[in-house]
Amino acid sequence: MIGKTYDEISIGDTAEFSKTFSEADVYLYAGISGDYNPAHIDETYARNTYFKTRIAHGMLSAGLISAVIGTQLPGPGSIYLRQTLTFLAPVRMGDTITAHVEVVEKIDGKKVCLKTTCINQDAVMVLEGEALVSPPRPSPKK
């Protein structure tokens, strides 16, 4: 199974994926990435920060964008080439984040530019950016 090829993609196509982040997700990501910043894993420390509690790693939300690109739009076989990210608001344990991608440009018959956003359950945008992706190539004709 492959995702949408360049010719199957239209400007304005969209896809999204949602996930509720648990405390376990944050600890697992810390272990996988090596990012043990106390803002993420130490509640006592985090109480004295600007956010007053632990926050999830920003890259956890960004990872949801990767999930959309790799499984839906363009989908399996896509190659993620570039991503810009601007983190706009914190994500806390228990927040449900929805990653949304939208095709905004088709480039040189080979690549697509995607507007990427993540919003929480209160419709607050927590992340925005842009991705450059190479969609899967068509399967060879038999």
OpenMM code with the backbone's topology and positions (N, CA, C; nanometers):
from openmm import Vec3, app, unit

residues = "MET ILE GLY LYS THR TYR ASP GLU ILE SER ILE GLY ASP THR ALA GLU PHE SER LYS THR PHE SER GLU ALA ASP VAL TYR LEU TYR ALA GLY ILE SER GLY ASP TYR ASN PRO ALA HIS ILE ASP GLU THR TYR ALA ARG ASN THR TYR PHE LYS THR ARG ILE ALA HIS GLY MET LEU SER ALA GLY LEU ILE SER ALA VAL ILE GLY THR GLN LEU PRO GLY PRO GLY SER ILE TYR LEU ARG GLN THR LEU THR PHE LEU ALA PRO VAL ARG MET GLY ASP THR ILE THR ALA HIS VAL GLU VAL VAL GLU LYS ILE ASP GLY LYS LYS VAL CYS LEU LYS THR THR CYS ILE ASN GLN ASP ALA VAL MET VAL LEU GLU GLY GLU ALA LEU VAL SER PRO PRO ARG PRO SER PRO LYS LYS".split()
positions = [
    Vec3(0.0834, -0.1179, 0.0000),
    Vec3(0.0000, 0.0000, 0.0000),
    Vec3(0.0881, 0.1245, 0.0000),
    Vec3(0.0574, 0.2160, -0.0890),
    Vec3(0.1275, 0.3436, -0.0876),
    Vec3(0.0246, 0.4541, -0.0713),
    Vec3(0.0746, 0.5696, -0.0305),
    Vec3(-0.0107, 0.6856, -0.0143),
    Vec3(-0.0395, 0.7510, -0.1482),
    Vec3(-0.0876, 0.8734, -0.1413),
    Vec3(-0.1208, 0.9489, -0.2615),
    Vec3(0.0069, 0.9905, -0.3335),
    Vec3(0.0100, 0.9666, -0.4628),
    Vec3(0.1227, 1.0119, -0.5439),
    Vec3(0.1046, 1.1602, -0.5752),
    Vec3(0.2072, 1.2203, -0.6296),
    Vec3(0.2027, 1.3620, -0.6650),
    Vec3(0.0799, 1.3941, -0.7489),
    Vec3(0.0535, 1.3115, -0.8506),
    Vec3(-0.0591, 1.3383, -0.9412),
    Vec3(-0.1947, 1.3204, -0.8736),
    Vec3(-0.2005, 1.2453, -0.7640),
    Vec3(-0.3262, 1.2220, -0.6929),
    Vec3(-0.3556, 1.3295, -0.5875),
    Vec3(-0.2585, 1.4143, -0.5624),
    Vec3(-0.2710, 1.5173, -0.4593),
    Vec3(-0.3202, 1.6472, -0.5219),
    Vec3(-0.4110, 1.7141, -0.4504),
    Vec3(-0.4620, 1.8438, -0.4949),
    Vec3(-0.4363, 1.9490, -0.3885),
    Vec3(-0.4122, 2.0707, -0.4322),
    Vec3(-0.4013, 2.1810, -0.3377),
    Vec3(-0.5335, 2.1889, -0.2620),
    Vec3(-0.5239, 2.2034, -0.1309),
    Vec3(-0.6421, 2.2069, -0.0461),
    Vec3(-0.6730, 2.0747, 0.0212),
    Vec3(-0.6104, 1.9640, -0.0230),
    Vec3(-0.6291, 1.8359, 0.0454),
    Vec3(-0.5855, 1.8501, 0.1910),
    Vec3(-0.6580, 1.7844, 0.2815),
    Vec3(-0.6254, 1.7908, 0.4238),
    Vec3(-0.6353, 1.6526, 0.4880),
    Vec3(-0.5703, 1.6409, 0.6022),
    Vec3(-0.5812, 1.5208, 0.6855),
    Vec3(-0.5434, 1.5600, 0.8271),
    Vec3(-0.5893, 1.4797, 0.9245),
    Vec3(-0.5552, 1.5089, 1.0631),
    Vec3(-0.5543, 1.3821, 1.1476),
    Vec3(-0.4903, 1.3963, 1.2634),
    Vec3(-0.4782, 1.2867, 1.3592),
    Vec3(-0.4786, 1.3474, 1.4987),
    Vec3(-0.5489, 1.2837, 1.5913),
    Vec3(-0.5564, 1.3334, 1.7288),
    Vec3(-0.5041, 1.2300, 1.8272),
    Vec3(-0.4468, 1.2815, 1.9359),
    Vec3(-0.3979, 1.1949, 2.0434),
    Vec3(-0.4025, 1.2731, 2.1738),
    Vec3(-0.4396, 1.2035, 2.2804),
    Vec3(-0.4327, 1.2606, 2.4145),
    Vec3(-0.3010, 1.2188, 2.4762),
    Vec3(-0.2229, 1.3169, 2.5206),
    Vec3(-0.0914, 1.2867, 2.5772),
    Vec3(-0.1022, 1.2557, 2.7258),
    Vec3(-0.0484, 1.1416, 2.7627),
    Vec3(-0.0484, 1.0972, 2.9019),
    Vec3(0.0881, 1.1244, 2.9647),
    Vec3(0.0933, 1.1105, 3.0947),
    Vec3(0.2201, 1.1206, 3.1656),
    Vec3(0.3176, 1.0150, 3.1133),
    Vec3(0.2673, 0.8958, 3.0859),
    Vec3(0.3523, 0.7886, 3.0330),
    Vec3(0.4132, 0.8286, 2.8990),
    Vec3(0.3356, 0.8946, 2.8125),
    Vec3(0.3906, 0.9401, 2.6839),
    Vec3(0.5101, 1.0321, 2.7051),
    Vec3(0.4980, 1.1232, 2.8010),
    Vec3(0.6054, 1.2190, 2.8280),
    Vec3(0.7296, 1.1463, 2.8796),
    Vec3(0.7112, 1.0530, 2.9734),
    Vec3(0.8256, 0.9784, 3.0257),
    Vec3(0.8882, 0.8888, 2.9189),
    Vec3(0.8062, 0.8251, 2.8380),
    Vec3(0.8604, 0.7413, 2.7309),
    Vec3(0.9402, 0.8247, 2.6311),
    Vec3(0.8879, 0.9420, 2.5951),
    Vec3(0.9605, 1.0276, 2.5020),
    Vec3(1.0923, 1.0744, 2.5634),
    Vec3(1.0905, 1.1081, 2.6916),
    Vec3(1.2147, 1.1479, 2.7588),
    Vec3(1.3183, 1.0361, 2.7480),
    Vec3(1.2749, 0.9129, 2.7711),
    Vec3(1.3672, 0.7998, 2.7630),
    Vec3(1.4176, 0.7753, 2.6226),
    Vec3(1.3307, 0.7861, 2.5251),
    Vec3(1.3700, 0.7625, 2.3858),
    Vec3(1.4632, 0.8720, 2.3358),
    Vec3(1.4302, 0.9975, 2.3681),
    Vec3(1.5055, 1.1107, 2.3130),
    Vec3(1.6250, 1.1510, 2.3978),
    Vec3(1.6225, 1.1140, 2.5266),
    Vec3(1.7275, 1.1599, 2.6170),
    Vec3(1.7012, 1.2994, 2.6721),
    Vec3(1.5834, 1.3567, 2.6421),
    Vec3(1.5489, 1.4913, 2.6890),
    Vec3(1.4811, 1.4816, 2.8251),
    Vec3(1.5628, 1.4921, 2.9289),
    Vec3(1.5128, 1.4841, 3.0664),
    Vec3(1.4994, 1.6232, 3.1295),
    Vec3(1.4696, 1.7212, 3.0491),
    Vec3(1.4490, 1.8560, 3.1000),
    Vec3(1.3471, 1.8491, 3.2139),
    Vec3(1.3795, 1.9053, 3.3313),
    Vec3(1.2867, 1.8961, 3.4437),
    Vec3(1.1526, 1.9665, 3.4191),
    Vec3(1.1456, 2.0536, 3.3208),
    Vec3(1.0170, 2.1166, 3.2858),
    Vec3(0.9168, 2.0110, 3.2393),
    Vec3(0.9689, 1.8950, 3.1966),
    Vec3(0.8831, 1.7878, 3.1472),
    Vec3(0.8600, 1.6764, 3.2492),
    Vec3(0.9584, 1.6517, 3.3357),
    Vec3(0.9502, 1.5313, 3.4185),
    Vec3(0.9539, 1.5543, 3.5694),
    Vec3(0.9744, 1.6782, 3.6139),
    Vec3(0.9868, 1.7046, 3.7572),
    Vec3(0.8830, 1.8097, 3.7985),
    Vec3(0.7744, 1.7623, 3.8596),
    Vec3(0.6642, 1.8525, 3.8959),
    Vec3(0.7079, 1.9587, 3.9956),
    Vec3(0.7921, 1.9232, 4.0918),
    Vec3(0.8386, 2.0212, 4.1897),
    Vec3(0.9126, 2.1344, 4.1199),
    Vec3(1.0025, 2.0994, 4.0305),
    Vec3(1.0741, 2.2009, 3.9529),
    Vec3(0.9755, 2.2815, 3.8684),
    Vec3(0.8854, 2.2133, 3.7990),
    Vec3(0.7954, 2.2779, 3.7032),
    Vec3(0.7003, 2.3771, 3.7696),
    Vec3(0.6674, 2.3563, 3.8967),
    Vec3(0.5784, 2.4501, 3.9674),
    Vec3(0.6369, 2.5908, 3.9729),
    Vec3(0.7689, 2.5998, 3.9631),
    Vec3(0.8367, 2.7304, 3.9699),
    Vec3(0.8662, 2.7888, 3.8332),
    Vec3(0.8138, 2.7281, 3.7292),
    Vec3(0.8349, 2.7806, 3.5942),
    Vec3(0.7176, 2.8690, 3.5532),
    Vec3(0.7308, 2.9309, 3.4397),
    Vec3(0.6267, 3.0149, 3.3817),
    Vec3(0.4940, 2.9405, 3.3677),
    Vec3(0.5013, 2.8092, 3.3377),
    Vec3(0.3799, 2.7312, 3.3118),
    Vec3(0.3170, 2.6726, 3.4382),
    Vec3(0.3889, 2.6730, 3.5504),
    Vec3(0.3391, 2.6297, 3.6823),
    Vec3(0.3102, 2.4809, 3.6941),
    Vec3(0.3428, 2.4040, 3.5922),
    Vec3(0.3270, 2.2585, 3.5947),
    Vec3(0.4129, 2.2013, 3.4820),
    Vec3(0.4269, 2.0699, 3.4829),
    Vec3(0.5030, 2.0067, 3.3756),
    Vec3(0.4318, 2.0255, 3.2416),
    Vec3(0.5112, 2.0339, 3.1372),
    Vec3(0.4574, 2.0416, 3.0015),
    Vec3(0.5185, 1.9299, 2.9186),
    Vec3(0.4456, 1.8901, 2.8174),
    Vec3(0.4960, 1.7865, 2.7266),
    Vec3(0.6050, 1.8452, 2.6372),
    Vec3(0.6936, 1.7605, 2.5933),
    Vec3(0.7960, 1.8007, 2.4971),
    Vec3(0.7270, 1.8532, 2.3705),
    Vec3(0.7745, 1.9633, 2.3181),
    Vec3(0.7169, 2.0177, 2.1956),
    Vec3(0.7226, 1.9204, 2.0799),
    Vec3(0.8270, 1.8394, 2.0768),
    Vec3(0.8425, 1.7456, 1.9658),
    Vec3(0.7401, 1.6322, 1.9711),
    Vec3(0.6755, 1.6122, 2.0846),
    Vec3(0.5662, 1.5140, 2.0871),
    Vec3(0.4528, 1.5601, 1.9959),
    Vec3(0.4169, 1.6868, 2.0054),
    Vec3(0.3140, 1.7398, 1.9152),
    Vec3(0.3620, 1.7351, 1.7714),
    Vec3(0.4860, 1.7740, 1.7489),
    Vec3(0.5406, 1.7702, 1.6127),
    Vec3(0.5377, 1.6289, 1.5565),
    Vec3(0.5556, 1.5303, 1.6422),
    Vec3(0.5509, 1.3916, 1.5975),
    Vec3(0.4156, 1.3520, 1.5413),
    Vec3(0.3098, 1.4177, 1.5885),
    Vec3(0.1776, 1.3883, 1.5328),
    Vec3(0.1678, 1.4330, 1.3871),
    Vec3(0.2369, 1.5407, 1.3538),
    Vec3(0.2418, 1.5850, 1.2135),
    Vec3(0.3068, 1.4767, 1.1291),
    Vec3(0.4159, 1.4219, 1.1787),
    Vec3(0.4831, 1.3126, 1.1082),
    Vec3(0.3894, 1.1943, 1.0892),
    Vec3(0.3075, 1.1667, 1.1896),
    Vec3(0.2119, 1.0558, 1.1782),
    Vec3(0.1125, 1.0813, 1.0652),
    Vec3(0.0637, 1.2034, 1.0539),
    Vec3(-0.0308, 1.2353, 0.9460),
    Vec3(0.0370, 1.2185, 0.8106),
    Vec3(0.1558, 1.2735, 0.7977),
    Vec3(0.2271, 1.2671, 0.6703),
    Vec3(0.2588, 1.1224, 0.6324),
    Vec3(0.3032, 1.0435, 0.7276),
    Vec3(0.3454, 0.9072, 0.6988),
    Vec3(0.2332, 0.8064, 0.6823),
    Vec3(0.1139, 0.8407, 0.7326),
    Vec3(0.0054, 0.7428, 0.7260),
    Vec3(-0.1158, 0.7877, 0.6451),
    Vec3(-0.1293, 0.9194, 0.6207),
    Vec3(-0.2503, 0.9680, 0.5549),
    Vec3(-0.2243, 1.0573, 0.4339),
    Vec3(-0.1495, 1.1664, 0.4527),
    Vec3(-0.1324, 1.2641, 0.3457),
    Vec3(0.0091, 1.3160, 0.3423),
    Vec3(0.0861, 1.2773, 0.2447),
    Vec3(0.0539, 1.1884, 0.1355),
    Vec3(0.0344, 1.0434, 0.1754),
    Vec3(0.0974, 0.9985, 0.2843),
    Vec3(0.0771, 0.8625, 0.3308),
    Vec3(0.1984, 0.7746, 0.3133),
    Vec3(0.1798, 0.6420, 0.3272),
    Vec3(0.2918, 0.5482, 0.3218),
    Vec3(0.3773, 0.5661, 0.1961),
    Vec3(0.5071, 0.5665, 0.2175),
    Vec3(0.6012, 0.5857, 0.1079),
    Vec3(0.6487, 0.7287, 0.0938),
    Vec3(0.5891, 0.8204, 0.1694),
    Vec3(0.6308, 0.9613, 0.1651),
    Vec3(0.7679, 0.9774, 0.2293),
    Vec3(0.8418, 1.0764, 0.1800),
    Vec3(0.9700, 1.1114, 0.2397),
    Vec3(0.9594, 1.2543, 0.2918),
    Vec3(0.9801, 1.2687, 0.4207),
    Vec3(0.9733, 1.3972, 0.4904),
    Vec3(1.1058, 1.4683, 0.4654),
    Vec3(1.1056, 1.5828, 0.3991),
    Vec3(1.2282, 1.6512, 0.3621),
    Vec3(1.2642, 1.7682, 0.4533),
    Vec3(1.1628, 1.8418, 0.4984),
    Vec3(1.1907, 1.9609, 0.5785),
    Vec3(1.0661, 1.9959, 0.6594),
    Vec3(1.0891, 2.0564, 0.7767),
    Vec3(0.9779, 2.1008, 0.8610),
    Vec3(1.0209, 2.2257, 0.9360),
    Vec3(0.9395, 2.3298, 0.9313),
    Vec3(0.9583, 2.4432, 1.0211),
    Vec3(0.8534, 2.4311, 1.1308),
    Vec3(0.8886, 2.4768, 1.2495),
    Vec3(0.7978, 2.4680, 1.3636),
    Vec3(0.8051, 2.5961, 1.4448),
    Vec3(0.6909, 2.6464, 1.4832),
    Vec3(0.6827, 2.7544, 1.5803),
    Vec3(0.5906, 2.7050, 1.6912),
    Vec3(0.6452, 2.6988, 1.8125),
    Vec3(0.5685, 2.6525, 1.9275),
    Vec3(0.4979, 2.7729, 1.9891),
    Vec3(0.3661, 2.7658, 1.9972),
    Vec3(0.2844, 2.8813, 2.0351),
    Vec3(0.2254, 2.8733, 2.1753),
    Vec3(0.2020, 2.7537, 2.2244),
    Vec3(0.1401, 2.7364, 2.3566),
    Vec3(0.1829, 2.6020, 2.4126),
    Vec3(0.1818, 2.5892, 2.5455),
    Vec3(0.2246, 2.4631, 2.6067),
    Vec3(0.1211, 2.3527, 2.5880),
    Vec3(0.1715, 2.2303, 2.5923),
    Vec3(0.0863, 2.1119, 2.5934),
    Vec3(0.1085, 2.0448, 2.7281),
    Vec3(-0.0009, 2.0200, 2.7971),
    Vec3(0.0065, 1.9578, 2.9293),
    Vec3(-0.0416, 1.8135, 2.9227),
    Vec3(-0.0025, 1.7347, 3.0216),
    Vec3(-0.0505, 1.5981, 3.0292),
    Vec3(-0.2034, 1.6018, 3.0342),
    Vec3(-0.2657, 1.5162, 2.9556),
    Vec3(-0.4111, 1.5128, 2.9486),
    Vec3(-0.4680, 1.5945, 2.8334),
    Vec3(-0.3856, 1.6779, 2.7702),
    Vec3(-0.4336, 1.7542, 2.6549),
    Vec3(-0.4498, 1.6617, 2.5340),
    Vec3(-0.5532, 1.6876, 2.4575),
    Vec3(-0.5729, 1.6170, 2.3306),
    Vec3(-0.5305, 1.7110, 2.2194),
    Vec3(-0.4333, 1.6662, 2.1433),
    Vec3(-0.3760, 1.7482, 2.0357),
    Vec3(-0.4177, 1.6890, 1.9013),
    Vec3(-0.4632, 1.7760, 1.8134),
    Vec3(-0.4975, 1.7363, 1.6774),
    Vec3(-0.3987, 1.8009, 1.5814),
    Vec3(-0.3251, 1.7156, 1.5105),
    Vec3(-0.2340, 1.7623, 1.4062),
    Vec3(-0.3121, 1.7676, 1.2755),
    Vec3(-0.2943, 1.8766, 1.2029),
    Vec3(-0.3671, 1.8994, 1.0780),
    Vec3(-0.2651, 1.9381, 0.9710),
    Vec3(-0.2745, 1.8759, 0.8553),
    Vec3(-0.1901, 1.9150, 0.7418),
    Vec3(-0.2799, 1.9521, 0.6244),
    Vec3(-0.2339, 2.0499, 0.5489),
    Vec3(-0.3064, 2.0946, 0.4306),
    Vec3(-0.2076, 2.1198, 0.3179),
    Vec3(-0.2369, 2.0666, 0.2013),
    Vec3(-0.1520, 2.0888, 0.0845),
    Vec3(-0.1713, 2.2328, 0.0381),
    Vec3(-0.0610, 2.3087, 0.0352),
    Vec3(-0.0703, 2.4483, -0.0068),
    Vec3(0.0041, 2.4758, -0.1374),
    Vec3(0.0900, 2.3814, -0.1784),
    Vec3(0.1655, 2.4032, -0.3026),
    Vec3(0.2176, 2.2701, -0.3553),
    Vec3(0.2201, 2.2591, -0.4876),
    Vec3(0.2837, 2.1451, -0.5543),
    Vec3(0.4040, 2.2021, -0.6292),
    Vec3(0.5185, 2.1338, -0.6153),
    Vec3(0.6448, 2.1907, -0.6625),
    Vec3(0.7153, 2.0956, -0.7582),
    Vec3(0.7474, 2.1444, -0.8769),
    Vec3(0.8339, 2.0742, -0.9733),
    Vec3(0.7904, 1.9316, -1.0066),
    Vec3(0.6656, 1.8989, -0.9917),
    Vec3(0.6196, 1.7647, -1.0247),
    Vec3(0.6723, 1.6570, -0.9327),
    Vec3(0.7314, 1.6971, -0.8177),
    Vec3(0.7947, 1.5991, -0.7296),
    Vec3(0.7645, 1.6172, -0.5815),
    Vec3(0.7362, 1.7395, -0.5382),
    Vec3(0.7246, 1.7673, -0.3958),
    Vec3(0.5958, 1.8426, -0.3674),
    Vec3(0.5522, 1.8340, -0.2425),
    Vec3(0.4378, 1.9128, -0.1978),
    Vec3(0.4754, 1.9886, -0.0716),
    Vec3(0.4206, 2.1082, -0.0596),
    Vec3(0.4380, 2.1909, 0.0590),
    Vec3(0.3087, 2.1816, 0.1383),
    Vec3(0.3221, 2.1562, 0.2680),
    Vec3(0.2073, 2.1377, 0.3557),
    Vec3(0.2087, 2.2419, 0.4673),
    Vec3(0.0951, 2.3048, 0.4900),
    Vec3(0.0773, 2.3859, 0.6098),
    Vec3(0.0509, 2.2873, 0.7229),
    Vec3(0.1216, 2.3022, 0.8346),
    Vec3(0.1082, 2.2091, 0.9458),
    Vec3(0.0696, 2.2848, 1.0722),
    Vec3(-0.0303, 2.2340, 1.1423),
    Vec3(-0.0728, 2.2952, 1.2676),
    Vec3(-0.1099, 2.1874, 1.3682),
    Vec3(-0.1021, 2.2240, 1.4945),
    Vec3(-0.1528, 2.1397, 1.6029),
    Vec3(-0.2369, 2.2280, 1.6931),
    Vec3(-0.3569, 2.1789, 1.7260),
    Vec3(-0.4449, 2.2519, 1.8168),
    Vec3(-0.4829, 2.1601, 1.9324),
    Vec3(-0.5145, 2.2219, 2.0459),
    Vec3(-0.5568, 2.1407, 2.1599),
    Vec3(-0.7089, 2.1322, 2.1666),
    Vec3(-0.7569, 2.0655, 2.2694),
    Vec3(-0.9001, 2.0404, 2.2843),
    Vec3(-0.9809, 2.1686, 2.3044),
    Vec3(-0.9141, 2.2780, 2.3364),
    Vec3(-0.9819, 2.4061, 2.3551),
    Vec3(-0.9701, 2.4954, 2.2311),
    Vec3(-0.9268, 2.4364, 2.1198),
    Vec3(-0.9083, 2.5070, 1.9921),
    Vec3(-0.7961, 2.6101, 1.9976),
    Vec3(-0.7011, 2.5910, 2.0889),
    Vec3(-0.5836, 2.6774, 2.0966),
    Vec3(-0.4756, 2.6169, 2.0077),
    Vec3(-0.4224, 2.6982, 1.9153),
    Vec3(-0.3138, 2.6498, 1.8312),
    Vec3(-0.1866, 2.6448, 1.9158),
    Vec3(-0.1271, 2.5257, 1.9247),
    Vec3(-0.0064, 2.5092, 2.0056),
    Vec3(0.1197, 2.5049, 1.9204),
    Vec3(0.1031, 2.4836, 1.7915),
    Vec3(0.2181, 2.4708, 1.7010),
    Vec3(0.1720, 2.5031, 1.5602),
    Vec3(0.2590, 2.5691, 1.4838),
    Vec3(0.2321, 2.5885, 1.3415),
    Vec3(0.3637, 2.5791, 1.2670),
    Vec3(0.3543, 2.5452, 1.1393),
    Vec3(0.4748, 2.5353, 1.0589),
    Vec3(0.4428, 2.4971, 0.9169),
    Vec3(0.5468, 2.4507, 0.8508),
    Vec3(0.5355, 2.4127, 0.7103),
    Vec3(0.6272, 2.2938, 0.6846),
    Vec3(0.5775, 2.1995, 0.6069),
    Vec3(0.6558, 2.0800, 0.5742),
    Vec3(0.6749, 2.0711, 0.4235),
    Vec3(0.7885, 2.0181, 0.3852),
    Vec3(0.8154, 1.9846, 0.2459),
    Vec3(0.8284, 1.8329, 0.2396),
    Vec3(0.7499, 1.7720, 0.1511),
    Vec3(0.7397, 1.6267, 0.1463),
    Vec3(0.7508, 1.5794, 0.0025),
    Vec3(0.8182, 1.4677, -0.0151),
    Vec3(0.8193, 1.3980, -0.1437),
    Vec3(0.7184, 1.2842, -0.1346),
    Vec3(0.6067, 1.2949, -0.2090),
    Vec3(0.5063, 1.1881, -0.2033),
    Vec3(0.5619, 1.0576, -0.2594),
    Vec3(0.4951, 0.9471, -0.2299),
    Vec3(0.5406, 0.8197, -0.2870),
    Vec3(0.5301, 0.8211, -0.4390),
    Vec3(0.6158, 0.7471, -0.5010),
    Vec3(0.6112, 0.7347, -0.6473),
    Vec3(0.5093, 0.6283, -0.6850),
    Vec3(0.4506, 0.6416, -0.8020),
    Vec3(0.3532, 0.5389, -0.8457),
    Vec3(0.4200, 0.4019, -0.8536),
    Vec3(0.3426, 0.2990, -0.8277),
    Vec3(0.3924, 0.1630, -0.8424),
    Vec3(0.4207, 0.1373, -0.9894),
    Vec3(0.5282, 0.0643, -1.0200),
    Vec3(0.5574, 0.0330, -1.1610),
    Vec3(0.4437, -0.0481, -1.2233),
    Vec3(0.4144, -0.0196, -1.3479),
    Vec3(0.3098, -0.0947, -1.4203),
    Vec3(0.3613, -0.2347, -1.4497),
    Vec3(0.2741, -0.3326, -1.4366),
    Vec3(0.3144, -0.4717, -1.4619),
    Vec3(0.2641, -0.5171, -1.5955),
] * unit.nanometer
topology = app.Topology()
chain = topology.addChain("A")
for resn in residues:
    res = topology.addResidue(resn, chain)
    for name in ("N", "CA", "C"):
        topology.addAtom(name, app.Element.getBySymbol(name[0]), res)
